[in-house]
Amino acid sequence: MKKIMLIPLTVLFIVVLFYNYSNSFAFANEEVIYCSYFETNVYIEKNTESIIVGTLAPNEEISVVDITSTEDDTLWCTVNYLGLVYYVERDKLYEYRPSIIVKIYRMQTTVTKVGEDIMLYSGPGEYDLLRTIKDGVLVEVLGTAGSYTKIKYDQNTYYIKTKNITAGVTYYQRLAIIISLVSIFSVIIVLILISLIKKQSEKKKSTEL
């Protein structure tokens, strides 16, 4: 009976160990790159009324030298554009952190509730929805941009909400583990009850004799 009880405990220990180990995988971000959300003007001065020297395309990278605020508390990025120093409004750019892989470069997609579809976008935010994928799909992590993560999947680049990827077990994998453990415990309880009934029956027979 003790051996039977050890089975679910061993399984549970292995599952917890795997979950903690898999979640120990990480990727470090050292470099910060700034990209434009949409088409963004580049100005000759820290003023939207000043001369526009160029326009950044959506998701275009730009080298930011410094970030300062004006008297009206508007944040401006000093940028290196076409080899010269110009200015872009800070709120028109998002931070993108390319991944420098430490232990892992692939993660799994995961839903946060039953029936959810995982959305893949063209950019980090209110961009075009390009496709949906299911729970448990392996993707290559390229970097982070706010609450979004840039990934490579099926030879294409997408943005996914960071909450929808994991280095550990996914939502449905957790459900499967829970169901499996419940099933194992149920079988063990049935075996215990059968064993107790059998012992009671044998004890009763021995008493009658």
Number of C-alpha atoms within 10 A of each C-alpha: 9 6 7 13 13 11 14 18 13 11 15 15 12 12 15 12 12 14 15 14 12 16 13 13 17 17 18 13 15 10 11 16 16 21 22 23 21 16 13 19 19 24 22 18 17 20 15 14 9 11 12 16 14 14 15 18 14 15 19 15 16 18 15 21 12 11 14 12 13 10 6 6 8 13 16 22 24 22 21 15 17 10 7 8 16 22 25 29 21 18 12 16 21 19 17 23 20 20 18 17 16 11 11 15 16 21 22 19 25 27 21 15 9 10 9 13 16 19 17 22 21 18 22 24 16 9 13 11 13 12 12 12 14 14 21 18 14 17 17 17 25 21 20 22 23 13 12 21 23 27 20 15 14 9 7 7 17 23 26 25 20 16 13 19 27 20 21 20 22 21 18 16 14 14 13 12 15 13 12 14 16 13 13 15 17 12 12 17 14 12 14 15 12 12 13 12 12 12 12 12 12 12 12 11 10 9 8 7 6
